[in-house]
Amino acid sequence: MIAFGVFRKHVSAGRCFGLTVGVLVLFTFARAYGLLGPLVVAVSVLMAALILIAWSSGATLDDLGLGRSDIGAGLRYGAGAFGVVLLVLLVAAAIPATNGFLHDSRAQIDGGRLLYELGVSIVLLTAIPEEFAFRGVLLGSALRLWGPWRASLITSALFGLWHIAPTLHTMSDISTVRGIATSAGGRVLVVLGSVTVTFVAGLIFCWLRLRSRSLIAPIMAHVATNGLALTVAWFAVH
């Protein structure tokens, strides 16, 4: 009976992982062709699909990093990650060799728009859904299939691939990157660099999720990575 129970959990985890990957692939193509409408609608559809997959596969709140008992640890690890990201960005802004990467044309907005981008675009429409997908549903099912190391590597690799389309869309927004991406070879280099960076970021987010057992920690780290980068770029542009 125990062996049968383990088998059922393994099958459910495999089904959950496969369906989630399929939904993410479909979402990527649907967004690329504008089939899902405004971003808020697209993300709502994605979240609903992910929740349905997790529920139908029997995933628990702990599997998804949403256990109430782990909230404190999630906040502590998340706050630590937030501080580290802020320090790295401030150092990068102070060094001439790296501050060019912070000159993002997307930061040429007023203060009100900046607050909207931070609170809505980054927190609600990027960090939360991406972390729920990759460090929640995907990592939760992958842990049952392969254990922490392989699960972290596989889900982080998928996280890197997930950022190919956004990189192609925004590579002209950063002045330093725009200079590299003037040729086909340069664009390939930029995409490979983005996949590598987001793969490493995915590994760090997985570590935070596993150490704290809470999805809050990688969400805070993700918000810090995107939000603080935009904020520092906003000050640099202005």
N, C-alpha and C positions, 0 to 999 in steps of 0.2 A: 504493500500500500504506500509506503514511504517513497519507494522508487517510482511508482506510478505518479505520485504527487509531484515529485521533482521533474519528471518527464512532462507533465502537463504545464508546469511553470515554465519550462524551457521552450515548449512549443508556443505558449502564449507570449513569451518575451520575444521570440523570433518573429511571430506574427506582428507584434507591436512595432518592432524595429523596422521590418520590411514595409509595413503600411506607412509609417512615419516618413521614411526615405522617399517612398512613392509620392506622398502628398507634397513634400518639399520640392521634389522635381517638378511636379505638375504646377505648383504655385509659381516657381521660377519662370517657367515658360508662359504661363497665363499672364503674369505681370509684365513680361517682356513684350507681349502682344496686346497689352491693354484690355484683357478680357475680364478683369475683376473690378474695373472701375476705380474710384478714388482709393488711396492707400488705406484709409481707415476701414473701408468696406473689405478690402482684400485681407487685411490683417485680422479682422473679425471672423471672416470665413476660415482663415488658416487656424486661428485659435479654437474655433468651434470644432473643426475637423480633428485637431490634435487631442482635445479633451475627449471627444467621442472615441478615438482610437485607444487612449489610455484607459478610459472607463470600460470599454468592451473587452480589453485585454486583462482586466483585473488588477491593474496597477494600483498600489496604495499611495496615500499621501507621502509616506516615507520614501517610496520608490521615486517619487517625483521631486523630492527635496522640499516638500511642503508641510512636514510635520511640525506641529506647534511647539514641541519640546526643543526643537533645534533653532528657534528664531533668535535666541540670544547669541548663540555661537555664530550664526549667519551675520548678524549685525556687527559683531566684533571683527570677524575676518573681513567683512565688507569694508568697514571703516579703515582697517589697516591697508587694504588694497587701494582704497581711495586716496589715502595719504601718500602711498608710494607713487601712484600715477601722477599726482599733483607735483611731487618733487621732481620726477623725471621730466615732465613737461616744462617746468620752470628752468631746469638746467638746459634743456634743449633750446628754449627760447633765448637763453643767455649766450649760447655758443654760436658764432657766425656760421660755422660749417653745417649746423643742423636747423637753424631757425627759419631757413627758406622753406622747409617742409610744413611750417605752420602758417605760411601765407596762402590761405585758402580763400578763393573768391566767394565761397558760400558764406564767409563771415562778413561780407559787405552788406550788412543788414543793420537796422536800428535796434535799440535796446528791447523794445517790445517784441519784435520778431525773434530776437535771441532767446527771450524767455519762453516763447511758444515752441521754438525748436528744441530747447532743453527739456521742457516739461512734457510736450506732446510727441514730437517727432522722435526724440531720442529715448525717453523713458517708456512711453506707452506704446509706440509703434515700432520700436527697434529692440531695445534691451530686454524688455519683459517677454515679448513673443519669441525672440531668438533664444533666450536662455531657457524658456519653457520647452522649446523644441529640442535644443541640443543638449543642455545639461539637465533637463527634466525628463522628457519622454524618451529621447534617444539614449542618453547615458543610463537612465534607470533600467531600460530593457537590455542594453548592452552589458551592464554589470552582471545580470543574471546569465547572459550567454557566454561571456569571455573573462570576467574578472576585471579589476580596476585598471591594470596597465593596458591591455588590449582594447578595452572599452574606451579609455581616454584617447589612445592613438587613433582609433577608427573614427570616433565621433569628432575629434579635432580635425582630422583630414577632411571629413565631410563639411565641417565648418569653414575650412579654407576654401574648398570648392564652391561653397555657397556664395562666397564673396567675389567670384569672377565677374558676374553680371554687374554688380554695383561698381566694381573697379572700372570696367569698360565705360560705364555711364558717367563717372565722375573724374576720370584721370586728367581731364583738362582743367579742373578747378584749382589745382595746386600748381603754382608757378614752376617750382623745381621739377615736378613730375611732368608737366606739360612740355618742358624742353626735352625730356628723355623720350616722350611718346610721339615724336614727330615722324618716326619710321615704323614699319611693321615689326622689325626686330626690337625696337624700343618699347613698343606696346606689349609685346610678348614678355619682355623683361619686367615691365611694370606689373603685369598680371601675375607672373611667377613670384615677384617680390611680395605682392599683396597676399597671395595664397600662403606663402611661407610665414609671413607676419601673423596672419589670422590663425594659421595652424598652431603657432607657438602660443598666441593669445588663448586659443581654445584649450591647450594643455594647462595653462595657468588657471583658466576658469574651471576646468575639471578638478584641478587640485583643490581649489577653494571650495568647490561643491563637496568633494569627498572629505576634506578635513573638517568642514563645518557641518556636513550632512544637510545643509540648507541651501536652497536656491537663491536665498537673499544675498549671499556673499558674491556669487558670480554676477548677479544682476547689478549690484552696487559697483563692482569692478568694471563691468561693461559700460554702465552709465558714466563712470569716471573717465574711461578711455575715450568715449565719443564726446561726452559733454564738456569735460575739461579741455580737451583738444580744441573744440569749437570755441570755447570761452577764451582760451589763450590766443587763438587765431583772431578772434574778434578784437581783443586788445591790441594785437600786433597790427591788424589792418587799420584800426582807428588811431 
